[in-house]
């Protein structure tokens, strides 16, 4: 089994490798600290699945996920993050992820998720399955930010965590004017007036951590 680990923290990759080694299936591991390196490795070799961190330098995990889907449509991608499942999992699954796990999940849950996606199935944690079941048919209870586009959602999260618009523009390869336009759309969609309210909204809804 060939698994590609994409995380900019070496200590996290080491921990993941230990979990994979415990599967006892002759796991071969590739490592990438950036989205660019991950794409290079995906183009260079075949992988059975990829474990991708949502927060990467220079490109978000969501953007990388979409590029991986274009490069290798059948490659199962398991998203790992410190962000809560109820805020990110649905968006990631809609974008093509095979699974979403919080980094605080137990090792055996990660192993179960990997084996599930290798069978070509989607993996949901028991907590996430319960959350989705409880919200079926309850569109009115969905948080307003779920109506944001993926790019708007990314900009919102960066703004809420204190990243300046100039730095957001550099990170996402956009002009400052475009970032400003996204900010305006976000405020309108969330019925907010300024960045202070945006930060408060993000904290309340667990989007900024």
N, C-alpha and C positions, 0 to 999 in steps of 0.2 A: 504494500500500500504506500502510495506516494502522497504526502501531505505538504502543502505550502503554507507556511506561517507568515502572516503579514502583520507586524507590530513594531513600532519604533522603540520599544523598550526591550533591551536584551534580556533582562531578568524575567520578563513575562514570557518571552520565547523559550527560555530555559525551562520554566515551569511547565509550559505546554509540552515540550519535548519529553519531559519525565512522565507526564500523563500518557502520552502516545506510546512511549516505550513500554508502559505497563499493559498495553493491549496485547502484547505478545504475538504480533502478526507481521514481524519483519518490516516495521514502518521505516520508510525513508523520508527524511524531512528536508525541505528547502526553506530558506529564510530570507525575508525581505523587510527592511526597515522603512521603506518608502513605497508609494504607489508605483512610481516609475520602475523601481527594481522588481516589484511584483509583476508588472506587465511584461518586463523583459523575460523573467523566468517562465511565465505562462506561454509566451511565444516560443521559447526555446525548448520546452519539454512538456510532456503530458503529465497531468496530476489527477489524482482520484478525487481530491477535494481541497478547498482552501479555507483557512481560518483567518478572518480579516478583522482587525480592530477598526472601530468606527471613527476614531480620531487619529488621523495620520498627518504628518507634516506636508504641506504643499497641496494636498488633495484629501477630501473627506472620504471615509469608507463608503459612503453612499455613491459618490462619483466613481470610485474605483469599482464598486460592484457593477455599475452599469457598463463600464468599459470591459470588465471581465465577461459579462454576459454577451457583449458583442464579439469578443475574441474567442470565447469558449462557451457557447450557449448551454452545453450539457454539463459544465463543471459545477458541482455542488459547492456553494459558498455559504459558510457558516459565519455569521457576524458575531463578534465578541465585543462587549462594551461595558463600561461602568455605569452607563445610563440605564434607567429603569425600563423593563420590558414593555410596560403598558404605554410608554411614550414613543418608543422607537420600533418595536417589533413589527407592527402592522405595516408601517411605511417601508421597512426593509423587505418584508415578505412580498409586498406589492411590487417592489423594484426588482425582484427576482432572487432574493436570498432563499436558501433552503432551510435556514434556521437562524435564530437569534438567541444568544445566551448572555446573561449578565456575568461579568467576570468573577462574581462572588459565588457562582454556582459550584456545586460539589464536583470533583473530578469524575465520579461515576456518571453524573448527568451529562458531562461533556462527551464521555465515551459513548453513552447511549445516543446522544445527538449525532455524533459522527457516523455511527453504524446505521442510524436511521436514514441520513442523507445519502449514504453510500448505496442504500437500497433504492434510491430514486424517490424517496418520500420526503415530505416536509416534516420538520420537528418543531413541536410546541412544548414548552415546559408545562407542567400541570397548572402552575399559577397563571400562565398566559392563556391556556385553554379555558380556564375558568373565567378569566377576564373577558375573552371574546364571547363566550356563551352568555355571560350576563349582560352584554351590550348589543346582542343581536336584536334588531328591530327598535333600537333606542337611539336613533339618529340625533334626537334633540339633546341627548346627554353627552354627545361627543364633544371634546374640547375644541374650541375655535381654531386652534393651530393645525388641526388635521385637514383643514380646508386649504392650507398653504401648499404651493407647489414645492417640489423637492429643493429647488434653488432658494426659494423664499424661506423655507424652513432652515436651511443651512445658514443663510444670512442672519435670520432671527437668533439662532443659537449663538453665533459668533458675537453679535451685538450684545446679547444678554450676558455674555461672559466677559464683556469689557474690551473686546477687540475693536480698535479704531477702524473707521471706514477705509482709510488709506491702506491699512494692513489687510483688511478683508479683500479689497480690490486686488492686492498683490497675490494673496493666497489663492483666490479663485480665478485669477487672470481676467479680471474685469476692470472697466474704468470706474473711477470714483463716482461719476455721474450715474452709471448703471447701478452701482451699489445703493446710491441715494434713492434711485427709483424703486428698487426692491424694498428699501426701508419704508418708503411712503406707502407702498402697496400693503406691506405687513401691518402697519399701523391702522390702515383703513379696515383691513379684513378682521383684525383683532379688536377693532373699536377702541384704540388707544391713542393717546395724544403725543407722547414723547418717549424718549429712551428710558426714563426713570420708570414709567408705567410698564414699558416692555420688560424691563428687568424684573419688576415685581410679578408680572404675569408669568414669566419664565420660571422664576423660583417657586411660585405657588403651584405650577403644573409640573414641576420636576424636570423641566427642559434644560435648565442651566445648572450644572453641577461642577 
